[in-house]
């Protein structure tokens, strides 16, 4: 079974300890929204950079590897790789966390455009956006489990 949250089993554990609403995604997201800011940031930071070191040294989770491949991030030209690397570095320097986007809902060009656009956001807006994107990732992973 695929982990729903990257290296963060505490979200699923807390959801399991609460009364269920019958909507697993909503239950999981309620845990995420009730988490402390430090816990939320730790969850965000548990995600790999897109087309980053974990993709090269093959330490991505199976789910992340498949998701990144679905957007073509496993087939980058040297120029595309350099652009991802530069944007990842700029994003991490500005926000002290990796860029998070639900790659299954876009493609390489869309990801790069969002990275550039979101570099202009405030940090709090980026934390909110990252959590929303994690919610989309989890929604799709739950749908995969239901199949």
C-alpha positions in Angstrom: 0.0 0.0 0.0 1.3 3.4 -1.0 1.9 5.9 1.8 -0.4 8.8 1.3 1.9 11.4 2.9 5.6 11.5 2.2 7.5 10.1 5.2 4.8 11.4 7.5 2.8 8.5 8.9 1.6 10.7 11.8 -1.2 12.2 9.6 -2.8 8.8 8.9 -2.2 7.7 12.5 -4.0 10.7 13.9 -6.8 10.4 11.4 -7.3 6.8 12.4 -7.5 7.8 16.1 -10.4 10.2 15.4 -14.0 9.5 14.7 -14.5 9.2 10.9 -16.8 11.5 9.0 -17.0 8.8 6.2 -14.8 10.9 4.0 -11.2 9.7 4.4 -9.7 12.6 2.4 -11.6 15.2 4.6 -10.5 13.3 7.7 -6.9 13.4 6.7 -7.0 17.0 5.7 -8.6 17.9 9.0 -5.6 16.4 10.8 -3.3 18.3 8.5 -5.1 21.6 9.2 -5.2 20.9 12.9 -1.4 20.2 13.0 0.9 22.8 14.4 2.8 25.1 12.0 6.0 23.2 12.8 4.3 19.9 12.0 2.9 21.3 8.7 6.3 22.6 7.7 7.9 19.3 8.6 5.4 17.5 6.3 6.2 19.9 3.5 9.9 19.4 4.0 9.4 15.7 3.8 8.6 16.0 0.1 11.4 15.6 -2.4 12.5 18.4 -4.8 11.1 17.9 -8.3 13.8 16.4 -10.6 16.2 16.7 -7.7 18.8 14.6 -6.0 16.4 11.9 -4.8 15.3 11.3 -8.4 18.9 10.9 -9.5 20.0 8.6 -6.7 16.7 6.7 -6.8 15.7 7.4 -3.2 12.2 8.7 -4.1 9.3 6.8 -2.7 7.6 4.6 -5.3 4.6 7.0 -5.4 6.8 10.1 -5.9 8.9 8.4 -8.6 5.7 7.3 -10.5 4.2 10.8 -10.1 7.3 12.6 -11.3 7.6 10.2 -14.3 4.0 11.0 -15.2 4.9 14.6 -15.7 8.1 13.6 -17.7 10.5 14.7 -15.0 12.4 11.4 -15.4 13.1 12.4 -19.0 14.6 15.9 -18.8 17.1 17.4 -21.3 20.3 18.8 -19.7 18.9 22.3 -20.2 15.6 21.4 -18.5 17.4 19.7 -15.6 19.6 22.8 -15.1 16.4 25.0 -15.1 14.7 22.7 -12.5 17.9 22.7 -10.4 18.2 26.5 -10.5 14.5 27.0 -9.7 14.6 24.4 -6.9 17.6 26.2 -5.4 16.0 29.7 -5.7 12.7 28.4 -4.2 14.5 26.6 -1.3 16.6 29.7 -0.6 13.5 32.0 -0.5 11.1 29.7 1.4 13.3 27.1 3.2 11.2 24.3 1.9 10.8 22.4 -1.4 8.4 23.5 -4.1 5.3 21.4 -3.9 2.9 20.8 -6.8 0.6 17.9 -7.7 2.6 16.9 -10.8 -0.1 14.5 -12.0 -2.3 17.5 -12.8 0.3 19.3 -15.0 3.4 18.8 -17.2 7.0 20.0 -17.2 6.2 23.3 -18.8 3.3 23.9 -16.3 5.5 23.0 -13.4 8.3 25.3 -14.5 5.9 28.2 -15.0 4.4 27.7 -11.6 7.8 27.5 -10.0 8.7 30.9 -11.5 5.3 32.5 -10.7 5.2 31.2 -7.1 8.7 32.5 -6.4 7.0 36.0 -6.1 4.6 34.8 -3.4 4.8 35.5 0.3 6.0 32.7 2.5 2.7 32.2 4.2 0.9 32.0 0.9 3.4 29.3 -0.2 2.9 27.3 2.9 -0.9 27.4 2.3 -0.4 26.5 -1.4 1.9 23.6 -0.5 -0.6 22.2 1.9 -3.4 22.5 -0.8 -1.1 20.7 -3.3 -0.4 18.0 -0.8 -4.1 17.6 -0.4 -4.4 17.1 -4.2 -1.6 14.5 -4.2 -3.3 12.6 -1.4 -6.7 12.8 -3.1 -5.2 11.1 -6.2 -3.3 8.5 -4.1 -6.5 7.6 -2.4 -8.3 7.2 -5.7 -5.5 4.9 -6.8 -6.0 2.8 -3.8 -9.7 2.5 -4.5 -9.0 1.0 -7.9 
